[in-house]
Amino acid sequence: MLEQDEEVNADTAALEKQKRHLEKGKSRLIDSYAEGVIEKSDFDP
């Protein structure tokens, strides 16, 4: 049971780290768009 808890904690920590990384990237992307560095057309397929 303890090993499972440790695995869950490790998985949770990894997911939280990934979430913070993605949120940081999203924030940079929004800032770049707001500052005119990138345009809406850059997102069109």
C-alpha positions as CSV (number, residue, x, y, z in Angstrom):
1,M,0.0,0.0,0.0
2,L,2.8,2.4,0.8
3,E,4.5,1.8,-2.6
4,Q,1.2,2.7,-4.3
5,D,1.0,5.9,-2.3
6,E,4.5,6.8,-3.3
7,E,3.7,6.1,-7.0
8,V,0.6,8.2,-6.8
9,N,2.5,11.0,-5.2
10,A,5.2,10.8,-7.8
11,D,2.6,10.8,-10.6
12,T,0.8,13.7,-9.0
13,A,4.0,15.7,-8.7
14,A,4.9,15.0,-12.3
15,L,1.5,16.1,-13.5
16,E,1.6,19.2,-11.4
17,K,5.0,20.1,-12.8
18,Q,3.7,19.5,-16.4
19,K,0.6,21.6,-15.7
20,R,2.8,24.5,-14.4
21,H,5.0,24.3,-17.5
22,L,2.0,24.4,-19.8
23,E,0.4,27.3,-17.9
24,K,3.7,29.2,-18.2
25,G,3.7,28.5,-21.9
26,K,0.1,29.6,-22.3
27,S,0.9,32.8,-20.4
28,R,3.9,33.6,-22.7
29,L,1.8,32.9,-25.8
30,I,-1.0,35.3,-24.6
31,D,1.6,37.9,-23.7
32,S,3.2,37.6,-27.2
33,Y,-0.2,38.0,-28.8
34,A,-1.0,41.0,-26.7
35,E,2.3,42.6,-27.5
36,G,1.8,42.1,-31.2
37,V,4.7,39.7,-31.5
38,I,2.4,37.1,-33.0
39,E,-0.9,37.5,-34.9
40,K,-4.2,35.6,-35.1
41,S,-3.2,34.4,-38.5
42,D,-0.2,32.6,-37.0
43,F,-2.7,30.2,-35.4
44,D,-4.7,29.4,-38.5
45,P,-4.2,26.0,-40.0
